[in-house]
Amino acid sequence: AQYRRHVDRNNVDFYAPALIHHFIDQERNLIDAVKPDLIVTNNRPTMKITTQLAQLPMATIVIPALTRYYNHHYFIPENHFLNTLYPFGGVNKVTPAWCRRTAFLLTMKQWAIPFNKVLRSFKLPAIQDFLSVYEGDVTLINQTKGLMPFRDLPANWFFLEQSMKSTHGTSHTWLDALKTLKNNGCKII
């Protein structure tokens, strides 16, 4: 219920250090039971810390808006507190795009605070912002290339085509590599 209340208000600021530690404990138990060679995760921010502790490589699947490379004009959702400042609506029309983007990036820095507390407790390096928890050794963007504007993507970021096939009908190299690893006995969770 707490999760739903926060998400419905466009707020994921419910990750207290104790909750993050709880999730990490659960993830470590799963890793200990399965003993994987690679972790593939989708929208599991605590897994960034868990894989570092387990010294395992991590591939993440992320939506475009949860990356620092998504080059778009952020909008302020209807349920965001900033809409209360403009009681007549139209907050996105009166707020410049640079201001909306800055507000978004500042919010991402704020949401990283409890994660950085936990990282410090494990003597691991701090993250830049909340977007960092969705960056893996390989990051797969859950979007078709060219559909959304991106800038300066690192070499270890790839587009996860919606059909899992390219427009030419061939598999993506990352998918082929994952199949090869699995066929060679690599355990993947």
N, C-alpha and C positions, 0 to 999 in steps of 0.2 A: 504494500500500500504506500509506503514512504517513497519507494522508487517511482511508482506511477505518479504520485503528487508532484515530485520534482520534475520528471520528464514532461508532464503535461504543462508545466510552467517554463519549459525550455531551460531547465536548470539541472545540471548533473553535479551540483555542489553538495552531494550527500556522502561523498567518499571520505569518511573520517579515518584517521590512521588505524583505529581498532578494526574497522570493517575491511580495510585494505589488508591488514595482517590476517584476518580471518580467511579472506579469499585466497591469499597466498598459501596459507596452510592447507586449504582444500586442494589447490592446484598442485602443491608439492606432493600431497598424498596420492593424487592421480598419477603424477609422473613417476613416483616410486613404485606404484603398482604396475604400470605399463612398461616403464623403462624405454621411452621412445628415443629415437635418434634426432627427431625434428618435431617442432611444435608448429601447427598451422592454426591460427586463431582469427576470429572475426568478432570485433567489438568486445574484447575482454581486456580492459586496460591494465589490470593487475598482472596479466601474463608477461608483460614486459619485464617486471621485476622478477617474477618466478623463473623465467628462462635464464635470466642473468645469474640467479642463485644456483640454478641447476647446470649452468654452463652448457646450455643447449641452443642450437640455432632456432630462430623463429621466423616464420613467414606470416605476415599479417594480411588480412583482407580489409580494406578501408573504403568508406564512401568518400567522394571528392571533397565534400565540405569539411571533413575532418583531417585535412592536410594543409600545410602551409604553402603548398604549390598551386592550390586552386585559385585561379585568377578571375574572380567574379566580383560583382557588386553585392556585398552582403545585404541582407534585408533584416529588418527587425520584425519578428513574428508578432502576431496579434496578442499573444499571451505574455509578451515580455514586459517587464516593469517600465521600460522607457515609453511604452504606449500610454502610460498614465500621465506622462508629461504633456502629451498632446491629446486632450480629451475629445477633440473633434475628428480624430483619425488622421490618416495620411502621414504618419511619422516618417515613413520611407521617402515621401516626396519632399519633405522639408529638411531631412537630415542628409548631408552630402555623403557620397559613397565612401570617401576616405575616413569620415567620422564613424560610419558604421563598421568599417573594417577595423579601425583602431579599437573600437569598443569590443569587437569580437576577440581580437588578439589579447587585449587586456584581461578579458574574462578567462581566456585560455591560460594565461599566466596565473590568475587567481586559483583556478581549479587544479593547478599543478602543486600547490602548496602542501596538501596532505600527502601526496605521492613523494614529494621531496623529503618530507619528514621521515617517511618509511625508508626511502633510499638511504638517508643518512644513518638510520638505525642499523642498516646492513652494511654500512661503509661502502656504498655504491655511489657512482657519480650522479649528480642531480640532473633532472631533465629541464629543458628550456621552457616548456609549457605543456599543457594537457595534450596537445596534438602529438607530442613526442611519444606518448604511450602507444600510439597506433603505428609507429614506425618499427619495422622488423629488419632482420638481416636481408630479407627480401620483402618488399611491400607491393601488394597487388591492389590496384585501384579498381573497385567494383563499378566499372564504367567502360563504355566503348570509346576507344581512342578517337579523338576529334569531336566528340559530342559535347564535351565541356572544355573550357579554356584552362590550360595549365601553363606554368612557366618554370623553367629551371629544374626539371625533374632529375633527381640523382640517377646514376646508372643502374642501381639495384631496385628501381621502381618500374613496374610493368602494368599494363592495362589488362584487366580481367574481362575479356569480351563476354558479353551477356550470353552468347550461344556456346561459349567455351571453344569456339572455332573462329578463325579469322574470316574476313570477308571472302577469302579465296578458298575456304573450306579445309584449311590445314590446321593442325593443332598448334598451339603456342609452344614455344621452346620451354617455358617454365613448366608447362603441364607434361610435356614429354620427359623432362628431367625428373619430375616428381614420380611419374609412372616407372621410370627406370630405377629410381631409388627404391620404390616399393617392391618392384620385381626382384631386386637384389637383396631383399630381406630387411630393408630399412623400416623400422617401426615409426609410424607417423600418427600423432594425435592432434 
